[in-house]
Amino acid sequence: MKIFTALGLDRYVCIYVADLSNEDSMNNIKKQELGFDGAYSTLVILHIPDKKQTYQNVCNLLNANSYFRNEDYHTNKDTDTEFASLNIGCNNLMSKEQMNEMAEEIGFINVKYVNYQKEWSKFVQKRASTLQDLANEKFKLGKGVSSQKLQFVIAVDDYFTNKSGDGGVFLMQKKVF
Ligand SMILES: C[S@@+](CC[C@H](N)C(=O)[O-])C[C@H]1O[C@@H](n2cnc3c(N)ncnc32)[C@H](O)[C@@H]1O
């Protein structure tokens, strides 16, 4: 909120804090705002166990024909989901086919998907090696970086490099009921 205030945008922006998978919380937002012309989620739904309820709640918030863009992890046949769950906090990851099917069942149409596995692999590799170098430099100066953060970025790198982590962007439109 501080950033919005600093930019003079606080008159135009309203922030709600809610569990996306909680129907009552999301319906409360709908009551206050009536409806939204778009929804955008980046690397959030991968953590939420009940993805179907979450998609349903987002769909309920949207006006007809509005778009939902969900940047998310999904599985392929080789993905190590246990590693993802233990080290990255992923929950009930699904295949991209299951994600698309779920979207259509709920009431989204024109479901499209773009894979970002290669781009994300490069990004997370570079992020892990940069942070590791920084940690080594700081260690020489008697300082450190957060070991929790280091462990997390190394685990994400390992997941995409060695455990068949996969993901991309799911784009869909709410159908007119
Ligand atoms: C990997 S971070 C992504 C943050 C941000 N979207 C980004 O791309 O930098 C995952 C975020 O998901 C949020 N999250 C996890 N479970 C959630 C839920 N049930 N409802 C709403 N947000 C949730 C966490 O609070 C966290 O901020």
The ligand as a MOL file (V3000), in Angstrom:
LIG
                    3D

  0  0  0     0  0            999 V3000
M  V30 BEGIN CTAB
M  V30 COUNTS 27 29 0 0 0
M  V30 BEGIN ATOM
M  V30 1 C 5.5650 -17.4990 -4.5660 0
M  V30 2 S 4.6510 -16.1980 -3.7790 0 CHG=1
M  V30 3 C 4.1610 -15.2580 -5.1810 0
M  V30 4 C 4.0060 -13.8210 -4.8160 0
M  V30 5 C 3.8050 -12.8530 -5.9930 0
M  V30 6 N 2.5910 -13.1690 -6.7270 0
M  V30 7 C 4.9880 -12.8630 -6.9000 0
M  V30 8 O 4.9120 -13.3530 -8.0310 0
M  V30 9 O 6.0470 -12.3700 -6.4810 0 CHG=-1
M  V30 10 C 3.1880 -17.0390 -3.2790 0
M  V30 11 C 2.1420 -16.1480 -2.6440 0
M  V30 12 O 0.9100 -16.9000 -2.5700 0
M  V30 13 C 0.2110 -16.4490 -1.4460 0
M  V30 14 N -0.8110 -17.4640 -1.0910 0
M  V30 15 C -0.6060 -18.7550 -0.7500 0
M  V30 16 N -1.7750 -19.3610 -0.4680 0
M  V30 17 C -2.7560 -18.4360 -0.6520 0
M  V30 18 C -4.1820 -18.4550 -0.5180 0
M  V30 19 N -4.8270 -19.5620 -0.1340 0
M  V30 20 N -4.8580 -17.3190 -0.7990 0
M  V30 21 C -4.2050 -16.1980 -1.1870 0
M  V30 22 N -2.8590 -16.1240 -1.3390 0
M  V30 23 C -2.1370 -17.2230 -1.0580 0
M  V30 24 C 1.2890 -16.2590 -0.3910 0
M  V30 25 O 0.8550 -15.3720 0.6030 0
M  V30 26 C 2.4390 -15.6830 -1.2140 0
M  V30 27 O 2.4130 -14.2870 -1.1970 0
M  V30 END ATOM
M  V30 BEGIN BOND
M  V30 1 1 1 2
M  V30 2 1 2 3
M  V30 3 1 2 10
M  V30 4 1 3 4
M  V30 5 1 4 5
M  V30 6 1 5 6
M  V30 7 1 5 7
M  V30 8 2 7 8
M  V30 9 1 7 9
M  V30 10 1 10 11
M  V30 11 1 11 12
M  V30 12 1 11 26
M  V30 13 1 12 13
M  V30 14 1 13 14
M  V30 15 1 13 24
M  V30 16 1 14 15
M  V30 17 1 14 23
M  V30 18 2 15 16
M  V30 19 1 16 17
M  V30 20 1 17 18
M  V30 21 2 17 23
M  V30 22 1 18 19
M  V30 23 2 18 20
M  V30 24 1 20 21
M  V30 25 2 21 22
M  V30 26 1 22 23
M  V30 27 1 24 25
M  V30 28 1 24 26
M  V30 29 1 26 27
M  V30 END BOND
M  V30 END CTAB
M  END
